[in-house]
Amino acid sequence: MSQSANLDSTQASGNEHFQTEKFQVYTERHLEDIPQLATLSEAQRFEMRVVANVLPFRVNRYVVDELIDWSDIPNDPIFQLTFPQRGMLDPSQYDQMAELLRSGAEKAELKALAAELRQELNPHPAGQQELNVPKLHGEALEGMQHKYRETVLFFPSQGQTCHSYCTFCFRWAQFVGDKSLRISSHEAKSLHHYLKHHQEVTDLLITGGDPMVMKTKHLADYLRPLLEPEFDHIQTIRIGTKALSFWPQRFVSDADASELMALLKELVDGGKHVAVMSHFNHWRELETPIAREAVRRIRATGAIIRSQSPLVAHINDDPEVWARMWRTQVKLGIIPYYMFVERDTGAKRYFEVPLSRAWEIYREAVKRVSGVARTVRGPSMSAGPGKVEVQGVTEVNGEELFVLRFIQARNPDWVQRPFFAKYSEQATWLEQLEPALGDEQFFYQAEYDEMQQKASGQNW
């Protein structure tokens, strides 16, 4: 019996109670079609429309029916995770769009104002459109990023959406229909050509959007060639996804779910470390039977599931939420990986948590779990120079300080070097911190500034 047939047999015994479901999605145009919203006031529904005309909105029926507690609106964390709230826009931005909607403006006028407001929301944080784009033979390779020496990010064009959108998403600009803001590529040849010429790369991260929205046959076109000998230096294949939360049917009952499991197993059997980098924001996302079955099936292929999430107000800014989520993940065989700080983009004003509070939440949550859950790192900022972790707060010569370090950096020599910043109750991002102990700038700043100046001539 073939490998695929064996896998199908195993899956059949595990998913006999999970029927194929139709994927139904709601966008801004369908807000009035969501039955549960009928319990909200007309004013609340109008506020949603206003925000959804600026920031992307997309939610599917599984999330609406299975994950949201409609008796606890608007406080329910999954509701906050997926439905637009007035506070996600600056008051002046909200008022401009609300006035235009009330006036019955034409669609073109609404789109023009939305485009203007989006530019005020830092659509491309951390230089992701300039400093991160690699070049080969002097030519920029769209849909790829190479920020760290060992790791390449690839954005397949077929994966430039998600089963549902997170309201805090730092890649929200991918989903607003503006091609000038989009990062994507349909060129598998460019990806493979680049990887062949860069033997220092050991890790490939397929990201988006969500790569798991694409058909398995398209994902295989990108990944199966990496089993050839010329790609032996590619040791790890990571797939970033929110599908385990928003559409676990992708791994269980979708038409090509068995083919997807077979592909993961083929990559593992071919010697690759396959890591499903799953985004979980709250323990409730792992409570449904189909989500747990999806986790079981992925692990049965030999692939590893690692979890990561930003710390965001209104959703998970509570140490017990994180502790329970990590305990649940460990029980299911998922490895806690990162607690991120909310990026400086989009609806950050609504979701951001001060770094001082983020560190307190992380510390309190870690204290409540066993050692096997303490694989999680954080709170970490994915800033321009690299991933900067807040390791704690200390006092030196009477001065209260943040202790920071690079987990990952544009220059590998910066990694694991502790450095200090003045303590702040308000700072939420690296650029808001000031050097401490009499230093005029952080140790990496001069070199990073030089990197930015040379970005136009970058050629990895």
Secondary structure as UniProt FT lines:
FT   HELIX           3..14
FT   TURN            16..17
FT   STRAND          25..27
FT   HELIX           28..33
FT   HELIX           35..39
FT   HELIX           42..52
FT   TURN            53..54
FT   STRAND          58..60
FT   HELIX           61..62
FT   HELIX           63..67
FT   TURN            70..71
FT   TURN            73..75
FT   HELIX           77..82
FT   HELIX           86..88
FT   HELIX           91..102
FT   TURN            103..104
FT   HELIX           107..118
FT   HELIX           119..121
FT   HELIX           125..127
FT   TURN            128..132
FT   STRAND          135..136
FT   TURN            137..138
FT   STRAND          139..140
FT   TURN            142..143
FT   STRAND          144..148
FT   TURN            149..150
FT   STRAND          151..154
FT   HELIX           157..159
FT   TURN            167..168
FT   TURN            170..171
FT   HELIX           172..175
FT   HELIX           179..181
FT   HELIX           188..196
FT   TURN            199..200
FT   STRAND          203..206
FT   HELIX           211..213
FT   HELIX           216..223
FT   HELIX           224..227
FT   HELIX           229..231
FT   TURN            232..233
FT   STRAND          236..241
FT   HELIX           243..246
FT   HELIX           248..251
FT   TURN            252..253
FT   TURN            255..256
FT   HELIX           257..269
FT   TURN            270..271
FT   STRAND          273..279
FT   HELIX           283..286
FT   HELIX           289..300
FT   TURN            301..302
FT   STRAND          304..311
FT   TURN            313..315
FT   HELIX           319..332
FT   STRAND          335..341
FT   TURN            346..347
FT   HELIX           348..351
FT   HELIX           355..367
FT   HELIX           371..373
FT   TURN            374..375
FT   STRAND          377..382
FT   STRAND          386..396
FT   TURN            397..398
FT   STRAND          399..409
FT   HELIX           412..414
FT   STRAND          419..422
FT   HELIX           430..432
FT   TURN            437..438
FT   TURN            443..444
FT   HELIX           445..453
FT   HELIX           455..457
//
